[in-house]
Amino acid sequence: MAGGLPSFDEGVQFGIITSILTGSTQGRMYYSDIYRTLMVDASTNMTIPIGEKEVRWIYNNTGAILEKGKAVYISSIHIGTPSTIAVSLA
């Protein structure tokens, strides 16, 4: 502790998980020996392997249903809120 706050001068040691965890706990972070990277449970149904995937929270204000795999582009960026997207012609 330094000034009432935790100090991590020696780094952080995560326990090694050698199996795939079931279920998600939003905000949980752990090291996966299977994927050999840190994992973050971003929501109750999304686990992100750090350094292997990129996730961007977006808002679909087009009214169109976005099918999985559909090409989109960012139409505007908002600080503190999700970016808005539009369907691409690709």
N, C-alpha and C positions, 0 to 999 in steps of 0.2 A: 504494500500500500504506500502511496505517495500522495500526500495532501488529501487523504480520504478517498482516493481513487485507486483502482487496481493498477499495478505496474507489471508490464510484461517485458522487462529488460532481457530476459533469457528466452523469449519466444513463448509459444503456446504449444503444449504437447497434447494432441488429440489421441484418444483411444482408437485402436485399429479395429474396424468392423470387418470380419472375414466372411460375412454372408450378406445377402441383400435384405435390407430392412423392409418390413411390411408396414403399410400405412405411412402417413406423413404427419409430422407435427410442425406446423408453420413456424419458421424461424430456427429450426434445429440445424446444426452444422456438425458434420462428422467426417472422419477420414475413411474412405472405402479402400480396402486392400484389393478388391476386385477391379475397380477402375483406377486405382493408384492416384487418387486425387481427392480434394475436399469436396464434399457434397453439401448442398443447402436445400432444405425443404422450403421452397418459396411459397407454397400454398398447400392445401390439403390434397392436391392431386398433381403437383409438379415438383420434381426433384431435379436440381441443376448441378451437373458436374462442373465445378469451377475450372476454367481454362479450356474446356472442351465444347461448351455451347454458349451461345449468346441469346439472351432473352430481352425483349423490349415490350413493355406494357403499352398497349395501344387502345384507342377508342374508335370504334367503327360508327361514324356518324352518317354513313352513306345510305343506310336503310337496306342495303343489299346483304344477303346471307353470304358469308365468306366460307367457301368450301375449303377443306383441308388441301393444302398444296397450291392454292390459288395465288398467283403473283400479285403483290400489292406494293405500293410505295408510300412513303411518309408524305402527307400533303401539308401538314403544319406541325410545328413543335411548340409545346407549352411547358413552361418551367413549373414544376411541382405537380403537374397532372399528366396523364398519358398523352402521347402524340396521337394525332388523328391520321387516318390512312385513307387511301382510295385504291380501287381495283385497277391494276395495270392492264394494258392492252397486250402484253406479251403472251 
